[in-house]
Amino acid sequence: MTPERQKARPHWQGLLAAGATGLGALPPRAAYALADVASLGVLAWSAMHEQRVGPRGRGVERNQRIVYREAFDSRAAARQRRDWARHLSRLVADVAALRALSPAALAQRVDLRGLERLRPLLAEGRGLIAVSGHIGVWELLTQLPSLCGIPLRVVARPTGSAPLDLLLDGLRQRGGARVVAQRGALWQLTRALAQGEAVGLLADENRCSRPLFAPFLGTPAATNPAPARLQQRTGAPIAVVSCHRCGIGRFRLDVWDVLRPRPVGADPQQVVRAMNAALSRAIQAQPEQWLWGSRRFHTRPPGETPDPDGLPPRAALA
């Protein structure tokens, strides 16, 4: 790194922290009003981004076409993109607010009734594998230790921005979660489960290296097998969870499925299929709150032949 960039990093860290502090100090209604204005800029940036990546088979609209197929409607898709841009802007406000909220104040904003399904699983003593995706306000899930006393380790993937990573890791640790780097995470997560803790992973990212392909929103998607491998090693149950926004500064923790360990030697493919099915239901509940711009369907199975419209074929009905 050049000396100039070394000097610039603390400067940007300070600006980012100051901006997050200012936004987080606003009342939710004011923060969302500001975010809704900013969403126009997000939508404009997204349109320019689509022009660059669309010809390469990527982008929000392509993902919409993959998911909705013959039901795709250009007007409905445009409305969904507007709602998606507003969600992203409000997501920034929601995450920024975590810096200013005490655990008691945050608990008043989050409907935690879904915890009734998680506590008995932890009480079994094998730990808990909490699987979610880029759905709703997923960073709120890292606040579970401060909200309800559940020990939690989360796997964090770098964003590519050191100041942003520093800010996010600080928020996660402030909520009581222990952050585990993606490289070498499996060993640390196995150890945490052996100690009866919960571990958190996001499982809706495109997997390039040794994925398992399973239906996701109706189309085979390259999926990280880590949750299934962890369950094989430890016997811990898997809970598929999400934290959607359901009002002005209000959120709800949902448990979409609980996957019990299968017999030794069972095919992890079945676990991945069930996990993706639960995540798909979570997205379908409030589709505008999913990260539509991701590369979820980028990696394809070897030898796959696209449909005549250029889209990957649908998953076979089981």
Secondary structure, DSSP 4 states (H G I P E B T S, - for coil): --HHHHHHHHHHHHHHHHHHHHHHTS-HHHHHHHHHHHHHHHHHHHHHHHHHHGGGT-SHHHHHHHHHGGG--HHHHHHHHHHHHHHHHHHHHHHHHTTT--HHHHHHHEE-TTHHHHHHHHHTSS-EEEEE-SBBSGGGGGGHHHHH---EEEEE---S-HHHHHHHHHHHHHTTPEEEESTTHHHHHHHHHHTT-EEEEE--S---SS-EEEEETTEEEEE--HHHHHHHHH---EEEEEEEEEETTEEEEEEEEEEPPPPTT--HHHHHHHHHHHHHHHHHHSGGGB-TTS-TT-S--TT----TTSSPPPPPP-
